[in-house]
């Protein structure tokens, strides 16, 4: 029997890149990895509801760069860049509190990137589902509407949405899923976007998983 594996783990180095990109000096790997995890958790908590898809971290000798991909960059940047400056100050104070140090002479830089089609991004779709569930909309309607919205994009070839927990406030937890199109998880060149999210309800959390298939990456490669 095969095991269910995170779709990214198979594809790292094939069609996906790492979300943390740096080389650690001897003995520093553990502290750098811990700082990345803490920073990501802090930023995802801070940006809840702002449709932030990913937080990527790059480091070299002179710069530590945080790349934030969102479908609402205006909310983060603010009027004439005030929001971005405040966010940078917040990140620096969080790092100081948690003992995350920049190297001597290293500078913190922040890039905010816009996601052009949010409905074909799994993380944003999962956040939309969680937001709708928290507004007490029926879960079946949420799933159906989301699947239709995602499949309306020309670059999307398949979508699968999974929800688990006390759906509809039921006493017993259960799982429901809805799928449209194709989701070839075993094909390594298949460009599959995957995300997990939680909807915080008064009676407990509901887990949400979203898979979005956007076709094969090496399709256009010349096979001469």
N, C-alpha and C positions, 0 to 999 in steps of 0.2 A: 504493500500500500504506500502511496506517496503521502508526504506530509505537506500541510499548507504552509507555505513560506511567503514572507513579505515580497511582493513583486519587485521591489527595488533590489533586494539582496542578490537575486540571480543576475541582475542586469548591470550591477556596478562594474564599471570598467569596460562594458560592452556598449550600451547606449545611454547609461546614466552616469553622472559624475557625483562625487562625494559632496555632502552638504557642509563639511568642514574641510578646508584645503590648506594644509600646512605641514611642515616637517618639524618634529620636536627634537631639541638637543637632548643629549643623554640624561635620563633621570627626570625630564620635564613633561613627558607624554601624559602621565596620570593627571597632573595639575591642569594642563591645558585642556584635556578632554572634559574634566570636571567643570572647568570654567565655561566651556562651550555649552554643556548640558544645562547649567544653571542660567546662563544668559538666554538660551532658547526658551526655557520654561518661563522665565520672567517676562520676556517679550510677547510670547503667545498669550500669557495671562493678561498682559497690559493691553494688547490689541484685540481682545475678544470683541466680536461684533464689527470690526473694521475690515473684515475680509482680507486678512493677511495670509497668503498662501504658503510662503516659506521664508525662513531666516537662514541665510548662508554666511559662513564666517571664513575669511581668508587672512592669513598672517604671513608676513615676511619680516626681515630685520627692522625695517623702518615704519611699516604700516600694519595696523590691524583694521581690516575692512569688514563691516557688517552690511550685507546686501539683503534688503527687505523687499519682497515681491508682493504687491497688493493691487487690487482692482480699484481702490479708492485712494490714490496717492495724495490728493488734495487734503484729505482728513489728517494725514500724517505730517505733511509739509506745513500746512497752515498758511496764514496770511503773511506774505513776503518772507517765508521761511522761518517764522517764529517757532512753529511746531517742531521742525527738524532740530533747531538749536536746543529747545527745551528737552527733546527726546535724547539728544546727545549728552546733555548735562545729567539727565536721569540715569542713563546707562553708566556714565562715569561714577556717579554716586553709588549705584548698585554694586559696581565692581569694587569700589573702595570698601563698602560695607562687608562684602563677602570675601574679601582678601584676594581678589583677582587683580593681579598687577600687570601693567604694561611694561615691556622691556625698557631699559634705559634708552631714550631717544626715539622710542616707538610712538606713533601718533594714531589716534582713533579716527577712522573715517566711516561715513555712513552713506550708502547709496540706496535711494528709494526708486524701485522699478515698477512700471505700470504693467498690469496684465491686461492685454487687449480683449480677450474673450473669456470672461470669468466663468461662463457656463460650461466651458470645456476644461476647467481646472478642478480636479477632484477635491482639493482642500477647501476651496470656496463653495463648491456644491454641498459638501458635508456640513459646512458652517451654515449655509442657507437652510438645510434640513433641520439642523439643531435649533435655529432661530424660530422656524415655523412651529416646531414641536413645543418650544417654550411658550409660544403664544396660544397654546392649547388647540391647535388645528388637528383634525383627525389624521393619524399617521398614514393611512392608506392613500388619502388624497394628496398628502405631502409627497409621498413616494411617486405616485402616478404623475403629478405635475412636474416634479423634478426630472423624471425620466424623459418626459416629452420635451422639456426645456433643453436638456442636454442633447438629445437626438436631433433637435432643430439646427444644431451647428453642423456646417458642411464637413469639417475635419474630423468629426466623431463617428466611429463605426460601430460602437457598442458601449453599453453602460449597464452596471449592476449596482443596486443599492440594497444594503443589508441593515436591518435594525433589530436590536435585541434588548430585552428588558421588560418592564411592566407596561407593555404597549396599551394605550387607551386607559391607563390606570387600573388594569386588571390585577387581581390578587396574585396570580401566578405569572412569572416571567416566561416569555416565549420569544421565538425569532421569526421574522418575516423578511422575505426578500423579493425584489422585482428586477427583472433583467430584460433588456431589449438589445437586439443586435448580437455581435459576437465578442467574446472575451477570451482570447487564446493565451491563457496564463503559462502554458508550457513552451511557447515560442519565444526564444530569447530576443529576437529582433523586433518583437511586437512592442510598440510604444504604449505601455500601460501606466496610467497615472493612478495612484492609490492614496487614499487618506482615511484616517480615523478621527472621529470627533465624538464628544459626549453632549447630550442635551440634559441640562440640570433641571429635573422636575421636582415638585414638592414631595413626591413619594419615592424618589430615587432617580438615578441616572439612566438614560437610555443610550446605548452604544450605537454608533452609526459608522458603517464602512462604505466607501464608494470606490468603485473601479471604473475607469474610463479608458476605452481603447481608441487610439487615434491612427491606426494603420501601421504598416511595417516600415521601419526606419531605412532599411537598405533596398527598398523597392526600386528606387530610381538609379541604383548603381549599375554601371555598364558591365555586363557579364561577358566580356570578349576573352 
